[in-house]
């Protein structure tokens, strides 16, 4: 069964947090709720206000190094830098080919995610989409 979790950048310190996502229509606040073990038999739930633009869902897949893949991550596969996008029509994630001339045939559906590598995301590493160095 697929694990449903999200990540988002905290508004107060710009750090990433991972957990459960909620959004309030009433006041426009996005939150990530994080379970943090405090003692051997208890867990404390923390809630962090996050920038809603940065919220991304876990795809359910990991890259060749075991790193979790999230919406808007940048994957390197055979020298090509793809972004993880959501296909509303097919209700699934896919790797979007970076070419302006790319067609649907150039994208890779989640069911065929390759043994690539997550090298960043579009918020922290926008330079990677322009061919910048991943280090």
Protein Blocks (a to p, Z undefined) as FASTA:
>chain_A
ZZdddddddfklopacdddddddfklopacddddddfbfkbccdddddddfklpccdehi
acfkopacdehiacdeehiacdddddfklopaddddfbfkbcfklpccfkloccbddfbd
fklmmmlmnopafZZ
